[in-house]
């Protein structure tokens, strides 16, 4: 479970998948968005996706649900995220992020049921996500890795670093990455933090992969799996597109 500090804080964050800024309305939405960005089978993320008002009105009338309105005007409803994936079983998924205490309100349950039935009619999988479903370890790892995804690294430099760190990871399997980085900075007269920054870049680009549920502060070389040569070439090709 993730300890959510704020329900009303908004965020503007750049999305690497679709190369645009996403506008999020709460810490919980951010906590849902970041893992979606990290998942390789996710191809598109649209936030605050509007539902067709004519259809939500029709469904509300059909099931006796009071449609959301303001000052007598029926409002457009939204889903927090509409996600496209490359999975054959769930190519499109709609997500609504709500804090668990909001689910104690009968009116909230009504609106969620209206949204669920909307996507059911559309043939789209719909999921409700609360802070209880968010892994705090995975979220902190992704927050640590996410900024490094924007770093531009020359192909030759990336290959050189992959070879350099592969060698030292093999020689120091039991050390934590943080301690190994400090040792390398001393041995090669690097600026403080430079080696860890390079390791973070390699992890963010998936040159080395690991179980996202292992806290990055505890990561050791033995926890890493190097990308195969063909996969690395494909990653470099995608970066140059």
Residue pairs with C-beta under 8 A, 6 or more apart in sequence:
1 131
1 132
1 134
1 136
2 31
2 131
2 134
2 135
2 136
2 139
3 131
3 136
4 27
4 28
4 31
4 99
4 131
5 27
6 26
6 27
7 26
7 27
7 28
7 99
8 26
9 26
9 27
10 23
10 24
10 25
10 26
11 23
11 24
11 27
11 29
11 30
12 21
12 22
12 23
12 24
13 21
13 22
13 24
13 30
13 33
14 20
14 21
14 22
14 150
15 21
15 22
15 33
15 37
15 45
16 37
16 149
16 150
17 37
17 42
17 43
17 44
17 45
18 44
18 45
22 33
22 45
22 47
23 47
23 48
24 30
24 33
24 47
25 48
26 97
28 97
28 98
28 99
28 129
28 130
28 131
28 134
29 47
29 80
29 81
29 97
31 97
31 131
31 134
31 139
32 80
32 81
32 95
32 97
32 129
32 134
33 45
33 47
33 81
34 139
34 142
34 143
34 146
35 134
35 138
35 139
35 142
36 42
36 45
36 81
36 83
37 45
37 142
37 146
38 142
38 145
38 146
38 212
39 85
40 206
41 85
41 86
41 87
42 83
42 84
42 85
43 84
43 85
43 86
44 83
44 84
45 81
45 82
45 83
45 84
46 81
46 82
46 83
47 80
47 81
48 78
48 80
49 78
49 79
49 80
49 81
49 82
49 94
50 76
50 77
50 78
51 76
51 77
51 78
51 79
51 115
51 118
52 118
53 74
53 75
53 76
53 77
55 118
55 121
56 67
56 76
56 77
56 114
56 115
56 118
57 67
57 74
59 65
59 114
59 117
59 118
59 121
60 66
60 67
60 114
61 67
63 113
63 114
63 117
65 110
65 111
65 113
65 114
66 110
67 74
67 75
67 114
68 74
68 75
68 77
68 111
69 75
77 111
77 114
77 115
77 118
79 94
79 95
79 96
79 115
79 119
79 126
80 95
80 96
80 97
81 94
81 95
81 97
82 92
82 93
82 94
82 95
82 124
83 92
83 93
83 94
83 95
84 91
84 92
85 91
85 92
85 93
90 125
92 124
92 125
93 124
93 125
93 126
93 127
94 115
94 119
94 124
94 125
94 126
94 127
95 126
95 127
95 128
95 129
96 112
96 115
96 126
96 127
96 128
96 129
97 129
97 130
98 108
98 112
98 128
98 129
98 130
99 130
99 131
100 130
100 131
100 132
102 108
103 109
103 130
112 128
115 126
116 126
116 128
119 125
119 126
120 126
135 213
137 212
137 213
137 214
137 215
138 212
138 213
140 215
140 216
141 212
141 213
141 214
141 215
141 216
142 212
144 200
144 216
145 200
145 203
145 204
145 216
146 204
148 197
148 200
148 201
148 203
148 204
148 205
149 204
149 205
151 201
151 204
153 161
153 201
153 205
155 236
155 239
155 240
158 202
158 205
158 207
158 236
159 232
159 236
161 198
161 201
161 202
161 207
162 202
162 207
162 226
162 227
162 232
165 198
165 199
165 202
165 208
166 226
168 180
168 184
168 221
169 180
169 208
169 221
169 224
170 221
172 180
172 183
172 221
173 220
173 221
173 222
174 220
174 221
174 222
175 183
175 220
175 221
176 217
176 218
176 219
176 220
177 196
177 199
177 216
177 219
177 220
177 221
178 196
178 217
180 195
180 221
181 195
181 196
181 199
182 195
182 196
184 190
184 195
185 191
185 192
185 193
185 194
185 195
188 195
202 208
203 209
203 210
203 216
203 224
205 235
205 239
206 227
206 235
207 226
207 227
207 232
207 235
208 224
208 225
208 226
208 227
209 224
209 225
209 227
210 219
210 223
210 224
210 225
211 223
214 223
227 235
